[in-house]
Amino acid sequence: MNHLAHVLLAGPRAHARLGAMLGDFWHGAPDSGWPQDVEAGVRLHRKIDVYTDSHPVIVEARGLFEPPLRRYAGILLDVHFDHVLARDWTAHADEPLAALSTGVIAQLTANAAWLPDDLNRFAGYMQRHGLFAAYGRRDVIERVLAGIGARLRHANPLAEAAPALWRNAAALDEAFARFFPDLRGECARLRREFGIDGL
């Protein structure tokens, strides 16, 4: 899953959402000096990634992409699922998407002194480009894919992946509809396990 999904699935606690964002930008074990909810948010992020990668619906959906894109199918699915979430937000959450985005940016800004540089840069990108709401637009998703491709250390086809993504959009939407309820149920269980369920 990508940034928006991770934040939603972290639940309503601000520090858990911060940890959900941090999960893509921090490598290694969580820092023992972090607030407990931040650490739990990072751990939840990683559990979500493992659960997602091994889920039968996701394994099947990766097969929609032909080589060489199949190697990057996980990225394509993650980004498309954020597109579906933003596009159909009111079907998945009661909290307004703008309010969620404002809260996440505020958390990132307030903690900028100790966050990784890449995450601080992403916080600025969020503000400049109106994320998370802009994920609902296809042109933004295409720019996101190109940006991810540019950050990878090896040559890759992500900047040219949009036609294949949109060609498979209906099947990917259907995969999301089958998969996301399972993921939400697993995350509810994990939030209870990590002590971040509820406010």
BELMOCOR-V743218 format. One record per residue. N is the residue number from 1. SS is DSSP state (A for helix, B for strand, O for the rest). PHI is phi in degrees with one decimal (NA if undefined). Layout:
# BELMOCOR-V743218
((N/SS/PHI) (N/SS/PHI))
This chain:
# BELMOCOR-V743218
((1/O/NA) (2/O/-102.7) (3/A/-55.1) (4/A/-62.9) (5/A/-61.3) (6/A/-61.6) (7/A/-66.6) (8/A/-59.4) (9/A/-73.8) (10/O/-72.6) (11/O/90.2) (12/O/-84.2) (13/O/-72.0) (14/A/-60.9) (15/A/-70.5) (16/A/-66.0) (17/A/-65.9) (18/A/-60.5) (19/A/-62.1) (20/A/-61.9) (21/A/-69.7) (22/A/-65.2) (23/O/-55.3) (24/O/-85.2) (25/O/-119.4) (26/O/-120.4) (27/O/-111.7) (28/O/98.2) (29/O/-69.2) (30/O/-57.8) (31/O/-71.2) (32/O/-67.4) (33/O/-87.3) (34/O/-71.0) (35/O/-57.0) (36/A/-56.4) (37/A/-67.0) (38/A/-65.5) (39/A/-59.3) (40/A/-62.9) (41/A/-63.9) (42/A/-66.3) (43/A/-63.5) (44/A/-63.1) (45/A/-53.0) (46/A/-69.9) (47/A/-64.9) (48/A/-59.9) (49/A/-61.9) (50/A/-65.7) (51/A/-61.1) (52/A/-61.9) (53/A/-61.8) (54/A/-100.5) (55/O/-72.4) (56/A/-56.8) (57/A/-64.3) (58/A/-71.5) (59/A/-57.5) (60/A/-65.5) (61/A/-65.5) (62/A/-60.1) (63/O/-71.2) (64/O/-69.4) (65/O/-102.7) (66/O/-82.8) (67/O/-58.6) (68/O/-86.8) (69/A/-70.0) (70/A/-58.1) (71/A/-61.0) (72/A/-108.6) (73/A/-61.4) (74/A/-60.5) (75/A/-64.7) (76/A/-61.8) (77/A/-65.7) (78/A/-57.0) (79/A/-69.1) (80/A/-64.8) (81/A/-66.1) (82/A/-64.9) (83/A/-60.3) (84/A/-62.9) (85/A/-59.9) (86/A/-66.0) (87/A/-64.0) (88/O/-115.4) (89/A/-53.5) (90/A/-65.9) (91/A/-79.1) (92/O/-118.6) (93/O/-153.3) (94/O/-86.9) (95/O/-66.9) (96/O/-58.1) (97/A/-62.0) (98/A/-62.9) (99/A/-67.5) (100/A/-61.3) (101/A/-61.7) (102/A/-60.7) (103/A/-65.2) (104/A/-66.0) (105/A/-61.8) (106/A/-63.1) (107/A/-65.1) (108/A/-63.0) (109/A/-66.0) (110/A/-66.3) (111/O/-110.3) (112/O/-57.4) (113/O/-61.5) (114/O/-114.3) (115/O/-79.3) (116/O/-60.4) (117/A/-56.3) (118/A/-62.0) (119/A/-71.6) (120/A/-63.7) (121/A/-65.0) (122/A/-66.0) (123/A/-59.7) (124/A/-63.8) (125/A/-62.4) (126/A/-56.9) (127/A/-64.3) (128/A/-65.5) (129/A/-110.7) (130/O/67.8) (131/O/-80.4) (132/O/-96.1) (133/A/-57.0) (134/A/-65.3) (135/A/-60.5) (136/A/-73.5) (137/O/-100.3) (138/A/-63.6) (139/A/-64.3) (140/A/-69.4) (141/A/-60.3) (142/A/-64.4) (143/A/-68.9) (144/A/-61.3) (145/A/-62.0) (146/A/-63.5) (147/A/-65.4) (148/A/-62.7) (149/A/-59.4) (150/A/-68.1) (151/A/-82.7) (152/O/-68.3) (153/O/-80.7) (154/O/-123.1) (155/O/-59.7) (156/O/-156.0) (157/O/-97.6) (158/A/-64.7) (159/A/-65.0) (160/A/-108.3) (161/O/-85.1) (162/A/-57.0) (163/A/-57.1) (164/A/-67.3) (165/A/-62.9) (166/A/-71.5) (167/A/-62.9) (168/O/-99.2) (169/A/-58.9) (170/A/-63.7) (171/A/-67.0) (172/A/-69.9) (173/A/-59.8) (174/A/-67.0) (175/A/-63.0) (176/A/-60.1) (177/A/-62.4) (178/A/-78.4) (179/A/-86.6) (180/A/-63.3) (181/A/-59.7) (182/A/-61.7) (183/A/-64.1) (184/A/-61.7) (185/A/-63.2) (186/A/-64.5) (187/A/-68.9) (188/A/-60.5) (189/A/-64.0) (190/A/-67.3) (191/A/-61.7) (192/A/-64.3) (193/A/-62.5) (194/A/-88.0) (195/O/75.0) (196/O/-122.6) (197/O/-84.8) (198/O/85.2) (199/O/-77.4))
